[in-house]
């Protein structure tokens, strides 16, 4: 059994051993500079980490002031004294900043300075822990620089609207392209739901919400459609929405890219119109060539018949009634032949410089005479109409054809309008006409209108929607042939139940 008087000595030996072990632990740490300062800031201990970071041996710094590790700028600003004062009054001081090694090089340090009090609460010094985080700072700066370059890149893009949305669709940032395309300043849309850019029809149909749901479910949503600018005008947009998720897979928002493709859409539509017009022109050209050949052959046969009738009228005068009937049939066939030749653009024209307003005014009684009393006839003739080169008799025949067609489309009455105007056409604005100045004559009615199928075949010879015996189907085909032969174009616009308008375009004559 041990002597009780020896026990305090043993406890002090054990305690000293524990303190010694702690000193060895601190001294052996190499990733942190851990050292003590006295109450005035002079170094009183130094570990291996401090030697590695700062480059000083223990005997080089013990008893020296810790301000030597600060930069000249920080020393001039009295930062070491401020650090000690803060630690003294608040219990600790924590910061990051540049520190200086023995060789004069600098490193970026994370610094923690704690006050040390004895059992009675008296200040006995400071514990200082410093860590070299230069590499972390470099990586942070590179990341910040990369993010800054990315922000500059995104902000500098003006052809695309690039912005972020919250998981509920609220705008969280806004680039210059978004401002240019949509017309909103950033302060006008930040925090607003992106549905405001959609048309009212799309909002009512729930299109914005479905777009976000699709992007959240599939990772991406892509579509084209109409969007609305700040001033209320619409543009056709190509839209991509990508879902953004955290490292744990949680939805944190959406990236949205919008491009204005209105002009591209217009160009595609214009190209399609040009192709359709070219196809129609080629079809009508082929039909015209065939029709012209048949009309010439038929006309030759009619000449033979007429000659035979002349001979028969001399040899058998008692059959004059029968011969007159046959002669009327031949005359009708000749008229039909002229109509076919007109469609085939093989009729002789006698164009001369013409004021279409004067022609229409002089021909008005004939057109009114072809209408029923239930049809109101309005004319709107433009002032200072440009002159055109046209065969007046053929133009009158074309107008009468169109008026009669309009009358037949309004059996219960309605309104017939005839208007003239000067127009300057751009590409693909009227069939295959080239950009130039034209005089337009428009005849419109409030009749039954036409189906898409009827519109496609309207100018073909012998095509008619009228009952058998009520028309040859050559009226519109004759107008088409006359217009093309005159260097112009005829444009038909009609919808079932919404009436029909026929526009005749004549090249303006040079004056």
C-alpha positions in Angstrom: 0.0 0.0 0.0 1.4 3.4 -1.1 2.3 6.1 1.4 -0.5 8.8 1.4 2.0 11.5 1.6 3.4 10.5 -1.8 0.0 10.7 -3.6 0.1 14.5 -4.4 3.5 14.0 -5.9 2.2 11.2 -8.1 -0.8 13.4 -9.2 1.5 16.3 -10.1 3.7 13.9 -12.1 0.6 12.6 -13.9 -0.7 16.1 -14.6 2.7 17.2 -15.9 2.7 14.2 -18.2 -0.7 15.2 -19.6 0.4 18.7 -20.2 3.5 17.5 -21.8 1.5 15.3 -24.1 -0.7 18.2 -25.1 2.3 20.3 -25.9 3.7 17.6 -28.0 0.4 17.3 -29.9 0.3 21.1 -30.6 3.9 21.2 -31.5 3.5 18.3 -34.0 0.5 19.8 -35.9 1.8 21.0 -39.4 -1.4 22.1 -41.1 -2.0 25.0 -38.6 0.3 27.6 -37.1 -0.6 27.4 -33.4 1.3 29.6 -31.0 0.9 31.7 -27.9 1.2 35.5 -27.5 1.8 37.3 -24.2 -0.5 40.1 -23.1 1.4 42.5 -25.3 1.5 40.4 -28.4 4.9 38.9 -28.2 5.4 35.3 -29.3 5.8 32.9 -26.3 5.4 29.5 -28.1 5.8 28.2 -31.7 4.7 24.9 -33.3 5.8 23.0 -36.4 2.9 24.3 -38.4 3.9 27.9 -37.7 7.5 27.1 -38.7 6.3 25.5 -42.0 3.9 28.4 -42.9 5.9 31.4 -41.9 9.4 30.0 -42.4 10.8 31.1 -39.0 12.6 28.7 -36.6 11.4 28.8 -33.0 14.5 30.6 -31.7 14.0 33.3 -34.4 10.5 34.4 -33.2 10.2 33.7 -29.5 10.0 37.1 -27.8 9.3 39.0 -31.0 6.1 40.8 -31.7 3.5 39.0 -33.8 3.0 42.1 -36.0 6.1 41.1 -38.0 3.9 38.6 -39.8 1.6 41.4 -41.1 2.1 43.3 -44.3 3.5 46.8 -44.2 0.1 48.2 -45.2 -1.6 46.3 -42.4 1.0 47.4 -39.9 0.6 51.0 -41.0 -3.2 50.6 -40.5 -2.5 49.3 -36.9 -4.3 46.1 -37.6 -2.3 43.9 -35.2 -3.2 46.2 -32.3 -6.9 46.2 -33.4 -6.8 42.4 -33.5 -5.5 42.2 -29.9 -8.0 44.7 -28.7 -10.9 42.9 -30.4 -9.9 39.6 -28.9 -9.5 41.2 -25.5 -12.9 42.9 -25.5 -14.9 40.3 -27.4 -13.2 37.1 -26.5 -11.9 36.4 -30.0 -10.8 37.9 -33.3 -11.4 36.2 -36.6 -10.4 37.3 -40.1 -8.7 36.6 -43.4 -5.9 38.5 -45.0 -2.4 38.6 -46.4 0.5 37.5 -44.1 4.2 37.6 -44.8 6.7 34.7 -44.6 10.3 35.1 -43.5 11.5 35.1 -47.2 9.1 38.1 -47.9 6.5 36.1 -49.9 2.9 36.4 -49.0 0.2 33.9 -48.3 -3.5 34.3 -47.6 -4.4 33.3 -44.1 -7.4 32.4 -42.0 -6.7 33.8 -38.5 -8.3 33.1 -35.2 -7.1 34.9 -32.1 -8.5 33.9 -28.7 -7.8 35.6 -25.3 -6.5 33.3 -22.6 -7.6 33.9 -18.9 -6.4 32.3 -15.7 -8.7 30.8 -13.1 -9.3 34.2 -11.6 -10.2 35.7 -14.9 -7.0 37.6 -15.4 -5.5 37.9 -19.0 -2.4 35.8 -19.4 -2.1 36.1 -23.1 -3.6 35.1 -26.5 -3.8 31.8 -28.4 -3.3 32.3 -32.2 -4.3 29.8 -34.9 -3.3 30.6 -38.5 -4.1 28.5 -41.6 -2.7 29.0 -45.0 -5.7 29.1 -47.4 -4.0 30.6 -50.4 -5.0 27.8 -52.7 -8.6 27.9 -51.5 -8.6 31.7 -52.1 -7.1 31.2 -55.6 -9.8 28.6 -56.5 -12.5 31.0 -55.1 -11.1 33.8 -57.1 -11.0 31.7 -60.3 -14.5 30.6 -59.6 -15.7 34.1 -59.1 -13.8 35.2 -62.2 -15.4 32.4 -64.2 -18.9 33.3 -62.9 -18.2 36.9 -63.7 -17.1 36.1 -67.2 -20.2 33.9 -67.6 -22.4 36.8 -66.3 -20.8 39.2 -68.7 -21.3 36.7 -71.6 -24.9 36.1 -70.7 -25.6 39.8 -70.2 -23.8 40.6 -73.5 -26.0 38.3 -75.6 -28.7 40.3 -77.3 -30.0 37.8 -79.9 -31.4 35.5 -77.1 -33.4 36.2 -74.1 -31.6 34.3 -71.3 -33.0 34.3 -67.8 -33.7 32.2 -64.8 -36.9 31.1 -63.2 -37.7 30.0 -59.7 -39.4 26.5 -59.3 -42.8 28.3 -59.4 -41.9 30.3 -62.6 -40.9 33.7 -61.2 -38.2 35.6 -63.0 -34.9 35.7 -60.9 -32.6 37.4 -63.4 -32.7 39.1 -66.8 -30.2 39.7 -69.6 -29.8 42.3 -72.3 -31.3 40.0 -74.9 -34.4 39.6 -72.8 -34.8 43.3 -72.5 -34.3 43.9 -76.2 -36.7 41.1 -77.3 -39.4 41.5 -74.7 -39.1 45.2 -74.0 -39.0 45.0 -70.2 -36.3 46.4 -68.0 -35.0 44.0 -65.3 -36.7 45.9 -62.5 -40.0 45.5 -64.2 -40.0 41.7 -64.4 -37.8 40.4 -61.5 -40.1 38.5 -59.2 -42.9 38.4 -61.8 -44.2 35.1 -63.2 -43.0 34.3 -66.7 -46.6 33.6 -67.8 -47.0 37.3 -68.4 -45.0 36.8 -71.6 -47.5 34.4 -73.0 -50.7 35.3 -75.0 -53.9 35.5 -73.2 -55.1 32.4 -75.0 -52.1 30.4 -73.9 -52.4 31.5 -70.3 -56.1 30.5 -70.3 -55.1 27.1 -71.7 -52.5 26.6 -69.0 -49.6 26.5 -71.5 -47.0 28.2 -69.2 -47.6 25.8 -66.3 -47.5 22.7 -68.6 -44.1 23.9 -70.0 -42.7 24.0 -66.4 -44.2 20.6 -65.6 -42.7 19.1 -68.7 -39.3 20.6 -68.0 -39.4 19.4 -64.4 -40.5 15.9 -65.4 -38.3 15.4 -68.5 -35.5 17.8 -67.8 -36.2 19.9 -70.8 -39.1 21.6 -72.7 -38.8 23.0 -76.2 -41.5 24.6 -78.3 -42.4 27.4 -80.7 -45.3 29.8 -80.4 -46.5 33.4 -80.1 -45.2 35.6 -77.2 -46.2 39.1 -76.1 -43.8 42.1 -75.7 -44.3 44.9 -73.2 -46.0 47.1 -75.8 -48.5 44.3 -76.5 -47.1 43.4 -79.9 -46.6 39.7 -80.6 -43.5 37.8 -81.9 -43.0 34.2 -82.8 -40.5 32.6 -80.5 -38.4 29.4 -80.2 -38.3 28.5 -76.5 -36.1 26.1 -74.5 -36.6 25.6 -70.7 -34.1 23.4 -68.8 -34.7 22.2 -65.3 -31.9 23.0 -62.8 -31.3 20.6 -59.9 -29.0 20.6 -56.8 -26.4 18.0 -56.2 -29.1 16.1 -54.2 -31.5 16.2 -57.1 -33.9 18.8 -55.7 -35.4 21.2 -58.3 -34.0 24.7 -57.7 -35.3 26.5 -60.8 -35.3 26.7 -64.5 -33.0 28.2 -67.2 -35.0 29.7 -70.0 -33.8 30.7 -73.5 -36.1 32.5 -75.9 -35.3 33.5 -79.5 -37.4 35.8 -81.7 -37.8 33.8 -85.0 -40.6 35.9 -86.4 -38.6 36.9 -89.5 -37.5 33.3 -90.1 -41.1 32.2 -89.9 -42.2 34.9 -92.3 -39.4 33.8 -94.7 -40.6 30.2 -94.4 -44.1 31.2 -95.1 -43.1 33.4 -98.0 -41.1 30.5 -99.5 -44.1 28.2 -99.1 -46.3 30.8 -100.8 -43.8 31.2 -103.6 -43.7 27.4 -104.1 -47.5 27.2 -104.0 -47.8 30.1 -106.5 -45.2 28.6 -108.8 -47.0 25.2 -108.7 -50.3 26.9 -109.5 -48.7 28.9 -112.3 -47.1 25.7 -113.8 -50.4 23.8 -113.5 -52.4 26.6 -115.2 -49.7 26.9 -117.9 -50.0 23.2 -118.6 -53.8 23.3 -118.7 -53.6 26.5 -120.8 -51.4 24.8 -123.4 -53.7 21.8 -123.6 -56.8 24.1 -123.7 -55.3 26.3 -126.4 -54.6 23.3 -128.6 -58.1 21.9 -128.2 -59.7 25.3 -128.8 -57.8 25.8 -132.1 -58.8 22.4 -133.3 -62.4 22.9 -132.2 -62.4 26.3 -133.9 -61.3 24.7 -137.2 -64.2 22.2 -136.9 -66.6 25.1 -136.3 -65.4 26.8 -139.5 -66.1 23.6 -141.5 -69.6 23.4 -139.9 -70.3 27.0 -140.6 -69.2 26.6 -144.3 -71.5 23.5 -144.6 -74.4 25.5 -143.1 -73.9 28.2 -145.7 -74.0 25.7 -148.5 -77.1 24.0 -147.0 -78.9 27.3 -146.7 -78.5 27.8 -150.5 -79.4 24.2 -151.5 -82.3 23.7 -149.1 -83.8 27.1 -148.2 -87.0 25.3 -146.9 -85.0 24.1 -143.9 -84.0 27.6 -142.8 -85.5 27.2 -139.3 -83.4 24.1 -138.6 -80.3 25.7 -140.1 -80.8 28.8 -137.9 -80.8 26.6 -134.8 -77.7 24.9 -136.0 -76.0 28.2 -136.8 -76.8 29.5 -133.2 -75.2 26.4 -131.8 -72.1 27.0 -133.9 -72.0 30.6 -132.8 -72.2 29.5 -129.2 -69.4 27.1 -129.8 -67.3 29.9 -131.3 -67.9 32.1 -128.2 -66.8 29.2 -126.0 -63.7 28.8 -128.2 -62.9 32.5 -127.6 -63.2 32.0 -123.9 -60.9 29.0 -124.0 -58.4 31.0 -126.0 -58.6 33.8 -123.5 -57.8 31.3 -120.7 -54.9 29.9 -122.8 -53.7 33.5 -123.3 -53.9 33.1 -127.0 -56.5 35.8 -127.8 -55.2 38.9 -129.5 -55.2 41.9 -127.2 -55.3 45.6 -128.1 -53.8 47.3 -125.0 -53.7 51.1 -124.7 -53.0 53.5 -121.9 -56.0 53.5 -119.7 -57.4 55.3 -116.6 -59.3 52.4 -114.9 -61.4 54.8 -112.8 -62.8 56.3 -116.0 -63.4 52.9 -117.5 -65.2 51.7 -114.4 -67.3 54.8 -114.2 -68.4 54.5 -117.8 -69.1 50.7 -117.4 -71.0 51.2 -114.1 -74.5 51.1 -115.6 -73.8 47.7 -117.3 -72.5 46.2 -114.0 -75.5 47.6 -112.0 -77.8 46.2 -114.7 -76.4 42.7 -114.1 -77.4 42.8 -110.3 -80.6 42.2 -108.6 -82.4 44.9 -106.6 -81.5 43.0 -103.4 -77.8 43.7 -103.9 -76.3 47.0 -102.8 -73.5 48.1 -105.1 -70.7 50.4 -103.6 -67.7 51.9 -105.4 -64.6 53.4 -103.9 -62.3 54.7 -106.5 -58.9 56.1 -105.4 -57.8 59.5 -106.3 -54.9 60.0 -108.8 -54.9 56.4 -109.9 -51.9 55.4 -111.9 -52.4 54.7 -115.6 -52.1 51.1 -116.9 -51.7 49.5 -120.3 -54.8 47.2 -120.8 -57.3 46.0 -123.4 -60.3 47.9 -122.3 -62.9 45.6 -123.9 -61.3 42.6 -122.3 -61.2 44.4 -118.9 -64.9 45.2 -119.1 -65.6 41.6 -119.9 -63.6 40.4 -116.9 -65.4 42.9 -114.6 -68.8 41.8 -115.8 -67.8 38.1 -115.3 -66.8 38.9 -111.7 -69.9 40.9 -111.0 -72.2 38.1 -112.3 -70.3 35.5 -110.2 -70.8 37.8 -107.1 -74.5 38.1 -107.9 -74.9 34.4 -108.2 -73.1 34.0 -104.8 -75.7 36.2 -103.2 -79.1 34.8 -104.2 -80.8 36.4 -101.1 -79.1 39.8 -101.6 -76.1 41.4 -100.0 -73.4 43.9 -100.8 -71.0 44.2 -103.7 -68.0 46.4 -103.4 -65.7 47.6 -106.2 -62.6 49.5 -105.2 -59.4 50.8 -106.9 -56.1 51.7 -105.3 -52.4 52.3 -106.1 -50.2 49.7 -104.4 -46.4 49.0 -104.2 -45.9 45.3 -103.7 -43.0 43.5 -102.0 -41.8 40.0 -102.7 -44.5 37.3 -102.7 -47.3 39.7 -101.7 -49.5 38.8 -104.7 -48.9 35.5 -106.4 -45.7 35.5 -108.5 -45.7 39.2 -109.2 -42.3 40.9 -108.8 -41.9 43.9 -106.4 -43.2 47.0 -108.3 -46.0 49.5 -108.6 -49.4 48.1 -109.5 -53.0 49.3 -109.8 -55.4 47.1 -107.9 -59.1 46.5 -108.7 -60.9 44.6 -105.9 -64.4 43.2 -106.3 -65.8 41.8 -103.0 -69.1 40.3 -102.0 -70.9 39.1 -98.9 -72.0 35.8 -100.5 -71.6 32.2 -99.6 -67.9 32.1 -100.1 -65.7 29.2 -101.2 -64.2 26.1 -99.6 -60.5 25.5 -99.8 -61.1 22.9 -102.6 -63.1 25.3 -104.6 -60.5 28.0 -104.3 -57.8 25.6 -105.6 -59.8 24.8 -108.7 -61.6 28.1 -109.2 -59.5 29.2 -112.2 -59.5 25.9 -114.0 -61.6 25.8 -117.2 -65.1 24.1 -117.0 -64.9 23.9 -113.2 -68.1 25.3 -111.7 -70.1 25.0 -108.5 -73.3 26.1 -110.3 -76.0 23.7 -111.3 -75.8 22.0 -114.6 -76.9 24.4 -117.4 -76.3 27.5 -115.4 -72.7 28.2 -116.4 -69.8 26.9 -118.5 -67.2 27.3 -115.8 -65.1 29.5 -118.0 -65.7 32.9 -116.3 -62.9 32.9 -113.8 -60.6 31.0 -116.1 -61.1 33.7 -118.7 -60.3 36.4 -116.1 -57.2 34.5 -115.1 -55.9 34.2 -118.6 -56.6 37.8 -119.4 -54.7 39.0 -116.3 -51.7 36.9 -116.9 -51.6 37.9 -120.6 -51.8 41.5 -119.4 -48.7 41.0 -117.3 -50.7 41.1 -114.0 -52.2 38.7 -111.5 -55.5 37.8 -110.0 -55.7 36.9 -106.3 -58.7 35.1 -104.9 -59.6 35.4 -101.2 -62.6 33.6 -99.8 -63.9 31.6 -96.8 -67.1 29.6 -96.6 -69.9 31.8 -95.3 -67.7 34.9 -95.3 -67.9 36.1 -98.8 -65.3 36.4 -101.6 -62.9 39.1 -102.9 -61.1 39.0 -106.2 -58.1 41.3 -106.6 -56.8 42.3 -110.1 -53.3 43.6 -110.2 -52.2 45.6 -113.3 -48.6 46.9 -113.7 -48.5 50.6 -113.5 -47.4 52.2 -116.7 -44.3 54.3 -116.8 -45.2 58.0 -117.1 
